[in-house]
């Protein structure tokens, strides 16, 4: 059976079915050598010179993610931030880039700080509006459009295909941060994206025990070669054990994402219209702005992330987070355990996040237990 005939669930579960040819082991060996033997003729017939960007431990994880995304090639990085910033550092000073007003806070700060100081012309736009994107594009000047969908932490939706068409017409590349959707629910390359990035710390690994990032390209080109050079020369690469853990996490990706998505939808529907909740932010709700686009480009669910805006304002939000028993008060997302966070406290001054917002990362616990815990926490916060 060829890979083209294999369901993605099987590709992930068997990690492409690779085995170690030396030992016939079905799990990959953990390579620790930092250097590789040169041939007698002074060449490197192995194709490897130095571990930093040629670690054999990268091979399987990169190949699995490439297969799941339907791309040309994938690169592993030491973190999601390392992966995302490499895409921008593959541009040239003076290039104009568009990024969302609502997006992962650390990358937003980096773009408005380091990237701007380095020379990129960064413009933040409302990526949920095709008209706003079209108006902001500068044909011949815009080099990259960066999209995050669903966008953390308001879970807004961007139309990938429409944005890709606009970007390409202006001569720009489209990159999509698909951390919240994963290839289980959305394959951005199928909708015209040129690059797809993941904080693999989150769902791709799924066990809250490593930091990692990935970028997958649709095709080899000059920009991709610069991204490869950034990884090699800046050294933001993953360790061998972490690469092993990522392969392990990928094996259960489809089970975890489908379970989390199903529970998140139940939680969203339960608290939608709840007297102690002012608003539920989740693209799976038919009343949600962007639901129609999400319905078109997300398959099998709408993700395990949602946010609740409490009826009692900031104090009630903080109080509810302090009162949970099963949910864990912690940052990050996409693990098997459910996490809750008063997001504005994390992001601080200048954040577009409402003060009454609680960000929820739904894990794989029983959904009735998760709902009951939120119920009692909200009641205590409003008492």
Legacy VTK file of the C-alpha trace (Angstrom):
# vtk DataFile Version 3.0
C-alpha trace
ASCII
DATASET POLYDATA
POINTS 383 float
0.000 0.000 0.000
1.414 3.384 -0.981
1.271 6.452 1.248
-1.284 7.955 -1.143
-3.665 5.095 -0.321
-3.157 5.270 3.449
-5.491 7.158 5.769
-3.768 9.903 7.785
-4.814 8.204 11.022
-2.700 5.203 9.992
0.220 7.373 8.893
0.264 9.044 12.303
-0.323 5.899 14.379
2.514 3.996 12.715
4.702 7.072 12.157
4.876 6.038 8.489
5.698 2.485 9.554
9.432 3.153 9.734
11.640 0.633 11.489
15.297 0.672 12.459
16.875 -1.506 9.775
19.803 -2.466 11.994
17.796 -3.804 14.942
14.300 -4.133 13.388
12.966 -1.948 16.236
9.603 -0.303 15.563
10.480 2.779 17.611
13.261 5.085 16.414
16.687 5.018 18.047
17.799 8.145 19.899
20.848 9.480 18.062
23.337 11.356 20.234
26.407 11.732 18.028
27.213 15.369 17.333
29.406 14.587 14.322
29.679 12.078 11.471
32.559 10.223 9.865
34.101 11.653 6.712
34.876 9.194 3.908
38.431 8.358 2.835
37.935 10.462 -0.288
37.035 13.422 1.994
33.319 13.235 1.161
30.262 12.504 3.275
28.424 9.633 1.647
25.996 9.601 4.598
24.847 13.104 3.672
25.501 14.230 7.247
28.285 16.432 8.556
27.116 17.880 11.867
24.194 17.244 14.193
22.903 20.804 14.508
20.743 20.659 11.394
21.438 17.132 10.107
20.400 15.034 13.101
19.021 11.628 12.022
16.559 11.964 14.908
14.730 14.648 12.931
14.023 12.458 9.930
10.981 10.506 11.043
9.083 13.347 12.703
9.712 15.617 9.716
8.588 12.928 7.275
5.386 12.182 9.218
4.392 15.852 9.444
5.165 16.379 5.744
2.909 13.441 4.887
0.088 14.653 7.145
0.248 18.197 5.747
0.683 17.093 2.133
3.772 19.264 1.720
7.191 19.124 0.093
9.388 19.219 3.214
9.261 19.928 6.954
11.852 21.386 9.313
11.915 20.827 13.072
12.846 23.648 15.412
13.502 23.947 19.131
10.194 25.742 19.746
7.195 27.205 18.009
8.749 30.654 18.334
11.955 29.438 16.669
9.905 28.014 13.806
7.733 31.100 13.344
10.558 33.630 13.562
12.629 31.656 11.040
9.871 32.233 8.466
10.156 35.994 8.969
13.951 35.944 9.118
13.878 34.266 5.725
12.658 37.621 4.384
14.757 40.684 3.656
14.928 43.952 5.629
12.423 46.372 4.170
9.930 43.668 3.200
6.306 44.431 4.037
4.428 41.755 5.979
0.839 41.458 7.150
-0.022 39.744 10.429
-3.248 39.440 12.436
-4.306 41.873 15.117
-5.366 38.829 17.162
-2.632 36.216 17.307
-0.224 34.392 19.605
1.005 37.107 21.949
4.714 36.232 22.033
5.000 36.292 18.241
3.021 39.554 18.086
5.489 41.149 20.514
8.451 39.811 18.528
7.063 41.215 15.284
6.458 44.654 16.783
9.831 44.606 18.528
12.764 42.630 17.144
11.397 42.118 13.621
10.492 45.776 13.215
13.853 46.912 14.597
15.589 44.458 12.250
13.906 46.123 9.295
10.639 44.382 8.458
7.661 46.623 7.749
5.039 44.941 9.941
1.362 45.820 9.605
-1.362 44.269 11.753
-4.766 43.812 10.141
-8.096 42.162 10.864
-7.538 38.839 9.140
-11.198 37.895 9.499
-12.001 40.579 6.898
-11.038 39.737 3.326
-11.641 43.370 2.409
-9.211 44.616 5.081
-6.529 42.199 3.895
-6.995 43.257 0.277
-6.768 46.942 1.230
-3.572 46.421 3.229
-1.688 44.441 0.584
0.967 46.333 -1.393
1.554 44.560 -4.713
5.258 44.113 -5.317
6.054 45.203 -1.748
4.247 42.729 0.507
6.430 39.648 0.824
4.481 37.579 3.358
0.998 37.327 4.820
0.900 35.524 8.177
-2.398 33.952 9.234
-3.362 32.210 12.460
-6.635 30.299 12.320
-8.297 29.665 14.692
-6.522 32.653 16.280
-5.429 32.528 19.902
-7.200 33.411 22.216
-10.425 34.733 20.609
-10.543 31.770 18.182
-11.410 33.922 15.195
-11.338 32.354 11.738
-9.531 33.472 8.590
-10.551 32.274 5.139
-7.318 30.611 4.020
-8.231 30.171 0.341
-9.448 33.734 -0.128
-6.411 35.134 1.668
-4.038 32.935 -0.348
-5.576 34.160 -3.608
-5.136 37.792 -2.551
-1.577 37.253 -1.306
-0.475 35.481 -4.464
-2.052 38.135 -6.692
0.079 40.694 -4.847
3.236 38.588 -5.219
3.326 37.524 -1.548
3.633 34.179 0.205
0.977 32.969 2.644
2.046 31.303 5.893
-0.486 29.782 8.295
-0.015 29.112 11.995
-2.245 26.040 12.251
-1.331 25.110 15.827
-4.943 25.202 17.000
-6.354 23.266 14.057
-3.571 20.704 13.451
-3.518 18.692 10.214
-6.307 16.607 11.739
-8.813 19.406 11.145
-7.250 21.675 8.506
-4.535 21.275 5.901
-3.687 24.855 4.922
-1.591 23.801 1.932
-4.763 22.358 0.383
-6.274 25.847 0.533
-3.386 27.620 -1.162
-1.014 28.347 1.718
2.712 28.236 0.934
3.870 27.432 4.458
2.238 25.912 7.525
3.712 26.301 11.002
2.961 24.518 14.266
4.013 24.998 17.818
4.578 21.252 18.156
4.793 21.796 21.908
1.011 21.762 21.738
-1.159 19.219 19.931
1.455 17.504 17.755
3.234 16.323 20.887
0.202 16.485 23.162
1.765 15.538 26.490
3.153 18.822 27.853
6.676 17.421 28.100
8.668 19.146 25.339
8.962 22.365 23.372
9.206 22.085 19.595
8.156 23.812 16.398
7.698 22.830 12.764
7.414 24.550 9.405
6.227 22.709 6.293
6.549 24.140 2.790
4.450 23.501 -0.281
7.494 23.780 -2.569
11.218 24.392 -2.591
12.059 27.992 -3.414
14.464 30.783 -2.533
12.610 31.753 0.624
12.569 28.140 1.843
16.313 27.874 1.356
16.768 30.979 3.490
14.560 29.460 6.198
16.746 26.346 6.093
19.826 28.543 6.443
18.326 30.376 9.423
17.765 27.059 11.195
21.279 25.832 10.467
23.073 29.064 11.288
21.034 30.198 14.288
21.011 26.704 15.740
17.399 26.711 16.931
17.071 22.959 16.558
15.510 20.184 18.581
17.354 17.619 20.693
17.374 13.917 19.890
15.235 12.834 22.844
12.718 15.577 22.126
12.502 14.394 18.523
11.740 10.900 19.814
9.018 12.301 22.099
7.467 14.175 19.193
7.184 10.994 17.129
5.590 9.286 20.129
3.067 12.115 20.439
2.210 12.110 16.755
1.091 8.486 17.001
-1.980 9.459 19.052
-2.615 12.832 17.376
-5.897 11.921 15.674
-7.395 10.233 18.746
-6.496 13.162 21.014
-7.616 15.953 18.686
-10.938 14.315 17.858
-11.620 13.659 21.563
-10.694 17.206 22.600
-12.742 18.722 19.768
-15.839 16.726 20.655
-15.584 17.731 24.309
-14.878 21.387 23.470
-18.046 21.544 21.367
-20.081 20.070 24.227
-18.607 22.574 26.677
-19.228 25.473 24.290
-22.853 24.446 23.755
-23.408 23.925 27.486
-22.174 27.394 28.467
-23.579 29.251 25.454
-26.360 31.341 26.987
-25.377 30.349 30.536
-26.380 33.012 33.107
-22.818 33.246 34.478
-21.174 33.458 31.047
-21.396 36.597 28.904
-20.045 34.987 25.737
-18.564 31.733 24.469
-15.868 32.084 21.820
-15.695 28.896 19.755
-15.871 28.513 15.963
-17.952 25.345 16.284
-20.988 27.288 17.509
-23.295 27.973 14.577
-23.863 31.474 15.960
-20.119 32.213 16.035
-18.719 34.829 13.653
-16.645 32.872 11.161
-18.492 29.586 11.636
-19.370 29.331 7.943
-15.700 29.646 6.940
-14.648 27.226 9.673
-17.248 24.749 8.413
-15.680 24.891 4.940
-12.031 24.546 5.920
-12.160 22.433 9.101
-13.023 18.745 8.832
-13.979 16.512 11.727
-14.263 19.185 14.410
-13.406 22.720 15.389
-10.537 22.173 17.797
-10.046 21.741 21.506
-9.647 25.455 22.302
-12.354 27.866 23.413
-12.714 30.913 25.608
-15.401 31.982 28.065
-16.144 35.596 28.930
-17.566 35.669 32.432
-20.672 37.659 33.278
-19.017 39.087 36.386
-16.081 40.725 34.639
-12.393 40.418 35.470
-12.886 39.569 39.155
-15.227 36.705 38.330
-12.842 35.377 35.671
-9.893 35.359 38.035
-12.063 33.933 40.802
-13.314 31.106 38.606
-9.782 30.184 37.561
-8.799 30.116 41.234
-11.699 27.805 42.093
-11.257 24.941 39.630
-10.409 21.496 40.967
-9.926 19.344 37.867
-8.800 21.946 35.334
-5.170 22.996 35.795
-4.237 26.685 36.071
-1.368 26.784 33.618
-0.331 28.326 30.326
0.172 26.428 27.044
-2.414 24.228 25.366
-3.005 21.018 23.462
-2.044 18.503 26.152
-4.009 15.540 27.443
-4.855 17.502 30.595
-7.325 20.388 30.529
-5.891 23.836 31.251
-7.522 27.125 32.249
-5.950 30.557 32.140
-6.930 34.180 32.752
-5.230 35.219 29.554
-5.106 38.994 30.054
-2.995 38.492 33.187
-0.450 36.623 31.088
-0.323 39.052 28.179
-0.312 42.253 30.216
-0.563 45.843 29.020
-1.436 46.355 25.375
-3.179 43.017 24.986
-6.379 42.973 22.923
-7.734 40.209 25.195
-10.822 41.184 27.238
-10.234 41.230 30.998
-13.193 38.896 31.582
-11.810 36.131 29.330
-10.825 32.635 30.421
-8.907 30.575 27.855
-9.648 26.848 27.989
-7.573 24.041 26.519
-9.750 20.944 26.604
-7.967 17.671 27.268
-9.185 14.085 27.157
-10.869 13.810 30.567
-14.570 12.932 30.738
-16.481 15.952 29.482
-19.101 15.731 32.248
-16.370 16.156 34.869
-14.948 19.173 33.039
-18.359 20.840 32.800
-19.171 20.154 36.444
-15.868 21.652 37.560
-16.438 24.827 35.531
-19.982 25.086 36.899
-18.861 24.991 40.517
-15.962 27.349 39.839
-18.218 29.939 38.185
-20.756 29.651 41.006
-18.076 30.199 43.645
-16.664 33.162 41.736
-20.095 34.817 41.557
-21.148 33.980 45.117
LINES 1 384
383 0 1 2 3 4 5 6 7 8 9 10 11 12 13 14 15 16 17 18 19 20 21 22 23 24 25 26 27 28 29 30 31 32 33 34 35 36 37 38 39 40 41 42 43 44 45 46 47 48 49 50 51 52 53 54 55 56 57 58 59 60 61 62 63 64 65 66 67 68 69 70 71 72 73 74 75 76 77 78 79 80 81 82 83 84 85 86 87 88 89 90 91 92 93 94 95 96 97 98 99 100 101 102 103 104 105 106 107 108 109 110 111 112 113 114 115 116 117 118 119 120 121 122 123 124 125 126 127 128 129 130 131 132 133 134 135 136 137 138 139 140 141 142 143 144 145 146 147 148 149 150 151 152 153 154 155 156 157 158 159 160 161 162 163 164 165 166 167 168 169 170 171 172 173 174 175 176 177 178 179 180 181 182 183 184 185 186 187 188 189 190 191 192 193 194 195 196 197 198 199 200 201 202 203 204 205 206 207 208 209 210 211 212 213 214 215 216 217 218 219 220 221 222 223 224 225 226 227 228 229 230 231 232 233 234 235 236 237 238 239 240 241 242 243 244 245 246 247 248 249 250 251 252 253 254 255 256 257 258 259 260 261 262 263 264 265 266 267 268 269 270 271 272 273 274 275 276 277 278 279 280 281 282 283 284 285 286 287 288 289 290 291 292 293 294 295 296 297 298 299 300 301 302 303 304 305 306 307 308 309 310 311 312 313 314 315 316 317 318 319 320 321 322 323 324 325 326 327 328 329 330 331 332 333 334 335 336 337 338 339 340 341 342 343 344 345 346 347 348 349 350 351 352 353 354 355 356 357 358 359 360 361 362 363 364 365 366 367 368 369 370 371 372 373 374 375 376 377 378 379 380 381 382
